[in-house]
Amino acid sequence: MKKPIAIIRYARTEGPGHFATFLTEHGREWTLVRLDEGEPVPASCEPYAGLGFMGGPMSANDELPWTQPVLTLMRQAVQQEVPVIGHCLGGQMLARALGGTVSRAPVKEIGWVAAHVEATAAAKSWFGDDVPQFNAFQWHEDTFSIPPGGERILTDPYCPNQAYVVAERHLGMQCHVEVTAEMIETWCHIGIDDIDHSIGTSPAVQDALTIRRLMPQNLPPLTATASRLYTRWMRALKG
């Protein structure tokens, strides 16, 4: 019997998206831990083959009821070689757990931003040899430093630290590779004030019409890239 993968959700509107779809399509059982509904952080990583952490509107520096338990769980998983993957807030939390810092990004990013794969063996191990860049989906104003022992594998002109790997099995990302069309539509709806207030203050913020207009062109390649990353991450699952 294969162990399930625990997916930790911080916010109802920032669920696992394509990550959950990919796991199901590849025969991997997963369970959703709804921190936003008051469910407790798992006390141990031992029952799980891997841990997935999603995004959220809060800061990784906020001291919320689940903050320290999440950091403890992440450290335990890294120590016990249980693969961790973090999307946006999840990637920031993982960086913090491993000794990195989370701070305000040079500029806010909302929408589609061209991300560039580093020309390194580690980056090629995760993205392949034929994906030098892709349009990533962004929605954040904070950024992480690369934690000790980590290696950057993805960058962009506005927020250099876009993804890193630790010990060849743990992946932290700033961008949202898990998004679906439904998620983007929801975020554009509930986040329209954030978009409108940020237009003109950052070269990396797009209006909602532009985000929607570019979705048919950019989302399929992004989803394909996400599948590559998830395939590589699954190689190290514990059981």
N, C-alpha and C positions, 0 to 999 in steps of 0.2 A: 504494500500500500504506500503510494507516494504521499509525502507530507504536503499540506496545502501551503499556499503563499498568502501571507497576511498583507492586506492593502489598508493602509491607515489614511482615513479621510479627515481633513481638518474643517472642511466647509461643504455644505450640501451641494452647492453649484459647481464644486471643483472635484468631481468624482474621477474614477479611474479611466473613463473614456476608452480609447483604443487599447490601453494597457490590459484592461479586463477582457476585452474582445479577443485580443491576441492570445492571452493565456487560455481562454476557453477553447478557441480554435485549435490550440496545440495540446489539448487534453490535460491541462494543469488546473487542478482545483484551487480555488481562491476563496478567501473569506474577507468581508469588508468590516473594518473596525471604525465605527462612526463616532469619532471624538466630538463632533459637532452636536451629537444627540446625547452626550454624557456617558458613552461607553468607555470603559477603562482601557488604558494602554496595556497591552499584554505584558505580563510580569516577566516573561522569558521568551527568548527566540527559539528555544529548543523544539517546540512543536511544529515549527515552520521550515519549509524548504528555502524560503527567501522572504524579504520584507520590502514592500513597496510603499513609498510615502508620496502623497499627492501635494497639490498646491493649496493656497489659502490666502485671504486678504490681510491676515495679520503679519506682524514682523517676527522674524526668527529670534529677535532680541526681547520680545515680550515675555514676561514671566507669567504664563497662564497655568492653570491647574495641571495641564498635561505636559508642559514644557520639559521639566526635569525628567519625568518618566520616559518621554520620547528620547531624550539625549542618552539616558542610561541604556535603553533598549538598543539604540543604534551602536553604542560602544560595545555592548555585550555581543551583538551580532558580528561586528568586525573582528572582535577577539576570537570568536568561535567559528569564523569563516562562513557565516551564513550571509549570502549575498544581499546587499542593500541597494535599492535604487530610489533616488529622490528626484521628484519633478518640482522645479521652481522653489517654493517654500521648503519642500522636502530636501532639495539639494542644498539649500542654505542651512537647514537644521543639521544635515549630515556634516557639512563643513564645520559648523560650530561644535558638534559633538567630537570631532577629531582634532580640535585645536585651532581651526581657522577662525576668521572673523566675518561678521556680517555688518555691512555699513551701507550708507546711501550710495547708489550708483552715480556715475558721472552725469547721466541724463536718464529720464524715465523712458522706458520702451513699452509701446503699445502697438500691436499690429505685426505686420510681416517685416522681418529684418534678415538680410542676407548674412548667414553664418558660414564661417570658413573652417574646414577641418584642418587641424594641424598636420604638417608633413612629417609625422613621426610613426614609428612602428606601433606604438600603443594606439594612436588614433586610427590607423589603418586596420588594426585588429578589431576595432569596434564598428567603423564605418565602411570598411572595405577599401579597395584601391581605386574605385571609380566614382567616388562621391567627394569631390574637392570642396563643394559648397552646396547649400540648399537654403531655401527661405524658411526660417524658423518662426514660430508664432510666439510673441512676447506679450507679457503684461506684468510689469514689475517696476519698482523704483529702488529696491535694495539690490545688493550684489554680495557675493561671497569672495573671500580670498581662497586660494588653493590650499587645502589643509596640508600639514606636514605628512610626507609620504605619498601625496597625491601628484598627479600629472595632468596638466591641461590638455584636452584633446579637441576642444572646439572654442572658437572665438568670434567676435564681431567687432566692427569699428567703434561702436558706442559703449559697449560693456564687454571688455576683453575676456572675462572669465565666464564662459558659457557652459562648459562641461569639463569634468575631471574624473579620473579613475583612481582608485586606491587598491593596491594589491591585486590588480587585474580582475577583480570580481565585483567591486562596489562602484556604482556610477552615480554621480551627482550632476544635475543639470539645472541651469537657470531658465532655459526656454521650455516651452510647453510642447513636447512632441506627441503628447497623448490626446490632444484635442480632436474633437469631432465637429462636424458642421453644426450639430445641435448645441454643443457647448459654446462655440464661437458666437452663435446667434444669441444665446442666453447672456453671455458676458457683455456683448455689445448693447443689449437691452438694459441690463441692470447696472452697467458701468458707463452709461452714456454721459453722466455728469463728469466722471473722471476723465473721459475722453475730451469732452468739450472744454474743461478747465485746463487741460494739458496741451491742447492744440496751440502751436506757436511758441511754446516754452521749451520744446525739445524737437530736434530733427528726427527723432526715432518714434514719434507718435503719429499715427494715422487716424483719420476720421472714420466713423463707422461705415460710411458708404464705401470708402476705399478698401477697408478690411473685407467687407462682404464681396465687393467686386473682384478682389484677387483670390478669393477662396477657391473657386473651381480650378484655377491655375496652380495654386500653391499647396492646397491641402493633400491631394493624392501623393505627390512626391514626399511631403512631410510624413505622411502615414507610412509610406514604404521605408523611409529612413528610420522611423520609430521601430518598425518591425525588425530591421537589422539590429538595432541596439538591443531590443528585447531578446532576440535570438541569441546574441552573444552573451547577454546577462544570464540567460537560462542555462548556459553551459556549466555554470558553477553551482547550481541549485543543490541543496543538501537533502538528498533523499527524494 
